[in-house]
Amino acid sequence: MTADPIKLMKQEVGKAAADRVQSGSIVGLGTGSTTAYTIQFLGDHLKTGELKDIIGIPTSFQAEVLAKQYGIPLTTLDAVDHIDIAIDGADEVDPQKNLIKGGGAAHTREKIVDYLANQFIVVVDSSKIVERLGSSFPVPVEVIPMAIAPVMRAIEKLGGKPELRMGVKKAGPVITDRGNMVVDVKFDTINDPATLEKTLNNIPGVLENGLFVGVTDLVLVGEVKNGEPIVREM
Ligand code: 5RP
């Protein structure tokens, strides 16, 4: 067994989600290290014939690359009128199954795909479960580059502490798949995520924020018990 418990939980929960996909489904493919396992297992199931005729809609460049690598056929939202199931990760999950997403700066495309799905399943390891959103993770906000300064000022007026997300192994800010920037916003407390989601999106220049409220159908939580990975439903 691998020594890294977080990796083990992600793997197990990624597989559990892939097992819920049925042949013939249109599948929203999430972004991040947990859904990377789901995409891998979906590809494996297609290869063994356990699964047939699924078609994926990627939520990011990362998901698209992985789907191609594992042999999952892809389509776009222009070509289909529904999504049967979307599987995606999260950075925080509260007891009402509301989420903070956007750790991979993909939350705009993720929100479009995840909200369209008839069933939206979230896959996380147990470290992502919180009593209140914003406890450990800031709210990512995708911003059109020319509006960065006024958006950051408007967020400060709302009581948030905005920070432009900087690249790793790349000088300067993170640029999203759509050519925009991300501001990570720390709030002291988030009492009403639904209102905050709308308020942030009303600032001119904000494309989308990482609060996902009232949309999750099921959370699969990976845990390690007695040294073994297990999956709990929430
Ligand atoms: C990307 C996301 C991811 O789903 C989220 O960051 C979780 O990632 P991981 O599975 O690597 O922990 O929202 O924008």
Residues whose N, C-alpha, C, O or C-beta is under 5 A from the ligand:
A	BS01	5RP	T31 G32 S33 T34 T35 D88 G89 A90 D91 K101 G102 G103 G104 A105 A106 H107
